[in-house]
């Protein structure tokens, strides 16, 4: 069997990837792990790159959140002592509206996780653990090997964990009455429960509970950031990787979430008295599939970066302990994770993810921006100033991204560039500034800039043949986790090398808290500091440690804030 290891060349990955299934094996060799809550049966596997590992898929960490438990914080899964739980196949993803098909998929009974371990050799030290929180805007995704499989990561001696959490209204519906027990953020409670399970039981899979790295992309990255700031997550992990997302992103900080339950109920036909208790009863009576099908936002919200209504939100119940009770910038300032090393960054053209939004109604968002330039501003700036002041500040952004000419429907690339900063890079920079001000542990910054015409799958999916160059939001995922495209078209040498590089960076950081590795040894990757907040490892066809290309634009975005307090201090 050809191996995909540090010294193997790209042809090895090509040859093995032509096999018909992601994970290979002529017969099933099972493995039973005895947990304090019951036994689980997994299996030995050989992945597409020839790496051997054990998989345990579909382990319950929470009771089914159905019936009266819908919208509520999860309960730990009941033990199954005296039984052997079959964990040979992954479970259904959470209920969600699939973007590509427009169909509703998944199950409300979704609180399951998957564990993949390289080996059970206890003669040596236990293995570092990577726990991955999937993205998808808090409305799609799940613990699935189709998108987030272990095959590339199993090159290294690690344990890899992925889990599902409730999405959309099922995970983030908020009610104001404390007696109803729906304070919001049930999806974040799911994540906390999965992290507690991992720390408690991962040693049984040869994982080190004192060496856990929490990693996420997009909404998963924002989730990691929340966990870094929540006292309830203190000590549940020792390192963090945030990829293309943060609490500071506008698609996390949406306004007026305390009234969304009314809007959702009305859109589903509720015509009763507008009180929370009967509305809750009505929403619990609906099929779960109904609750993830809604269109509550439009172009005006999209320009602000408010893409999805049901996301983590401040909780408004008085006199009740909750997860998110303070403004997010204050949570960042007081985060428990000041001693946790952080690796964070994004892609070089994040804004390409907004191309489908920009095309709606003949580029209506561009027409709207031309009519009201202040919409270019971050929402936290927009809501604090007079219209004249807003327009003056907005013109700084308009001039930087669009130049001095009139905005028109042909400016779609400039609009996408604006979204790169507004939805991602400026938000990431605010986290960097907060870390430099308040954290003691190092923060390493990366910029994923590898452009492939065939394997930058998110750009290809969202932009098709309209835009054939550029590294879109989430394009790096294909170089971390195997995708169907690996089997359809052999990877070239540069693509294969990028997979090596990403695996090396992530697993080196998980082991040591330092991303420097064999695959980046031509450059010395140093953490950001107050004199050099834009120092970044640019990951393209080669790696280069350099000042970030977006620094001039980020400084323009910084300038529209009155002072550092409003920018990052809270």
DAGI-V359123 format. One record per residue. N is the residue number from 1. SS is DSSP state (@ for helix, = for strand, . for the rest). OMEGA is omega in whole degrees, 0 to 359 (999 if undefined). Layout:
n->{N,N}
ss->{SS,SS}
omega->{OMEGA,OMEGA}
This chain:
n->{1,2,3,4,5,6,7,8,9,10,11,12,13,14,15,16,17,18,19,20,21,22,23,24,25,26,27,28,29,30,31,32,33,34,35,36,37,38,39,40,41,42,43,44,45,46,47,48,49,50,51,52,53,54,55,56,57,58,59,60,61,62,63,64,65,66,67,68,69,70,71,72,73,74,75,76,77,78,79,80,81,82,83,84,85,86,87,88,89,90,91,92,93,94,95,96,97,98,99,100,101,102,103,104,105,106,107,108,109,110,111,112,113,114,115,116,117,118,119,120,121,122,123,124,125,126,127,128,129,130,131,132,133,134,135,136,137,138,139,140,141,142,143,144,145,146,147,148,149,150,151,152,153,154,155,156,157,158,159,160,161,162,163,164,165,166,167,168,169,170,171,172,173,174,175,176,177,178,179,180,181,182,183,184,185,186,187,188,189,190,191,192,193,194,195,196,197,198,199,200,201,202,203,204,205,206,207,208,209,210,211,212,213,214,215,216,217,218,219,220,221,222,223,224,225,226,227,228,229,230,231,232,233,234,235,236,237,238,239,240,241,242,243,244,245,246,247,248,249,250,251,252,253,254,255,256,257,258,259,260,261,262,263,264,265,266,267,268,269,270,271,272,273,274,275,276,277,278,279,280,281,282,283,284,285,286,287,288,289,290,291,292,293,294,295,296,297,298,299,300,301,302,303,304,305,306,307,308,309,310,311,312,313,314,315,316,317,318,319,320,321,322,323,324,325,326,327,328,329,330,331,332,333,334,335,336,337,338,339,340,341,342,343,344,345,346,347,348,349,350,351,352,353,354,355,356,357,358,359,360,361,362,363,364,365,366,367,368,369,370,371,372,373,374,375,376,377,378,379,380,381,382,383,384,385,386,387,388,389,390,391,392,393,394,395,396,397,398,399,400,401,402,403,404,405,406,407,408,409,410,411,412,413,414,415,416,417,418,419,420,421,422,423,424,425,426,427,428,429,430,431,432,433,434,435,436,437,438,439,440,441,442,443,444,445,446,447,448,449,450,451,452,453,454,455,456,457,458,459,460,461,462,463,464,465,466,467,468,469,470,471,472,473,474,475,476,477,478,479,480,481,482,483,484,485,486,487,488,489,490,491,492,493,494,495,496,497,498,499,500,501,502,503,504,505,506,507,508,509,510,511,512,513,514,515,516,517,518,519,520,521,522,523,524,525,526,527,528,529,530,531,532,533,534,535,536,537,538,539,540,541,542,543,544,545,546,547,548,549,550,551,552,553,554,555,556,557,558,559,560,561,562,563,564,565,566,567,568,569,570}
ss->{.,.,.,.,.,.,.,.,.,@,@,@,@,@,@,@,@,.,.,.,.,.,=,=,.,.,.,.,.,=,=,=,=,=,=,.,.,=,=,=,=,=,=,=,=,=,=,.,.,.,.,=,=,=,=,=,=,=,=,=,.,=,.,.,.,.,@,@,@,.,.,.,.,.,.,=,.,.,.,.,.,.,.,=,=,=,.,.,.,.,.,.,.,=,.,=,=,.,.,.,.,.,.,=,=,.,=,.,.,.,.,=,=,=,=,=,=,.,.,.,.,.,.,.,.,.,=,=,=,=,=,=,=,.,.,.,.,.,.,.,.,.,.,.,@,@,@,@,.,.,.,.,@,@,@,.,.,=,=,=,=,=,=,.,.,.,.,@,@,@,@,@,.,.,.,.,.,@,@,@,.,.,.,.,.,@,@,@,@,@,@,@,@,@,@,@,@,@,@,@,@,@,@,@,@,.,=,=,=,=,=,=,=,=,=,=,=,.,@,@,@,@,@,@,@,@,@,@,@,.,@,@,@,.,.,.,.,.,=,=,=,=,=,.,.,.,.,.,.,.,.,.,.,.,.,.,@,@,@,@,@,@,@,@,@,@,@,.,.,.,.,.,.,.,.,@,@,@,@,@,@,@,@,@,@,.,.,@,@,@,@,.,.,.,.,.,.,.,@,@,@,@,@,@,.,.,.,.,.,.,.,.,.,.,.,.,.,.,.,.,.,.,.,.,.,.,.,@,@,@,@,@,@,.,.,@,@,@,@,.,=,=,=,=,=,=,=,.,.,@,@,@,@,@,@,@,@,@,.,.,.,.,.,@,@,@,@,@,@,@,@,.,@,@,@,@,.,.,@,@,@,@,.,.,.,.,@,@,@,@,@,@,@,@,@,@,@,@,@,@,@,@,.,.,.,.,.,.,.,.,.,@,@,@,@,@,@,@,@,@,@,@,@,@,@,@,@,@,@,@,@,@,@,@,@,@,@,@,.,.,.,.,=,=,=,=,=,=,.,.,.,.,.,.,.,.,@,@,@,@,@,@,@,.,.,.,.,.,.,.,.,.,.,.,@,@,@,@,@,.,.,.,.,.,@,@,@,@,.,.,.,.,@,@,@,@,@,@,@,@,@,@,@,@,@,@,@,@,@,@,@,@,.,.,.,.,.,@,@,@,.,.,.,.,.,.,.,.,.,.,.,.,.,.,=,=,=,=,=,.,.,.,=,=,=,=,=,.,.,.,@,@,@,@,@,@,@,@,@,.,.,.,.,@,@,@,@,@,@,.}
omega->{176,183,174,183,186,185,180,181,188,181,179,179,178,185,183,183,178,176,191,184,180,180,191,175,182,179,181,174,187,179,179,176,183,178,176,180,182,182,175,180,176,182,174,181,170,185,185,180,179,182,180,178,176,180,174,189,178,176,180,173,177,174,180,182,185,179,180,179,177,180,185,174,186,173,177,181,176,178,175,183,180,180,173,182,180,181,182,182,179,180,181,173,176,177,183,174,183,185,188,185,186,181,175,180,172,184,178,173,194,187,181,177,178,177,177,181,183,180,179,180,183,178,179,182,176,189,172,187,171,175,184,174,185,175,181,177,184,179,175,177,181,178,184,179,179,180,190,184,188,196,179,184,182,167,186,178,180,166,183,182,172,181,175,174,184,188,174,183,180,181,189,173,183,171,186,184,182,182,183,174,179,183,183,174,176,179,175,174,176,180,178,180,178,178,177,178,183,181,184,191,187,178,179,177,180,175,181,181,177,179,181,175,178,186,177,177,176,177,175,176,176,178,176,180,175,181,178,185,182,177,181,181,184,177,181,174,187,178,183,176,182,186,174,177,178,176,183,182,183,178,170,187,181,183,170,181,183,178,183,181,177,181,178,181,179,180,180,173,179,180,182,180,186,174,188,185,178,177,177,179,178,182,177,180,183,171,181,181,180,189,178,178,180,176,185,182,180,187,181,176,182,180,177,184,176,190,186,185,187,183,175,188,172,181,190,181,180,176,181,176,179,180,187,183,182,176,188,180,176,177,177,181,185,186,177,192,181,178,181,176,184,170,183,178,182,180,189,175,182,188,177,179,181,182,178,178,183,182,185,175,176,177,183,181,177,177,180,179,177,181,184,184,182,178,177,185,169,185,181,172,184,186,185,191,175,183,179,179,179,182,178,179,182,182,174,179,181,181,180,186,186,185,186,181,178,174,177,186,177,183,186,179,177,177,179,176,176,180,177,180,188,185,187,195,177,178,178,180,178,176,177,181,178,179,180,181,193,185,176,182,182,174,179,183,176,176,183,190,180,185,178,179,186,191,169,199,180,177,180,181,187,186,179,180,181,180,188,178,178,184,187,169,177,176,181,183,180,179,175,183,182,179,181,183,179,183,186,182,181,178,175,187,181,179,179,179,179,174,176,186,181,178,179,181,185,184,175,178,179,180,195,187,180,183,177,185,180,185,178,191,177,181,175,183,182,177,175,173,187,177,184,182,181,177,188,171,178,184,178,174,169,174,180,177,192,170,184,181,183,189,180,179,179,178,176,178,176,188,181,175,184,183,183,180,180,183,184,190,179,999}
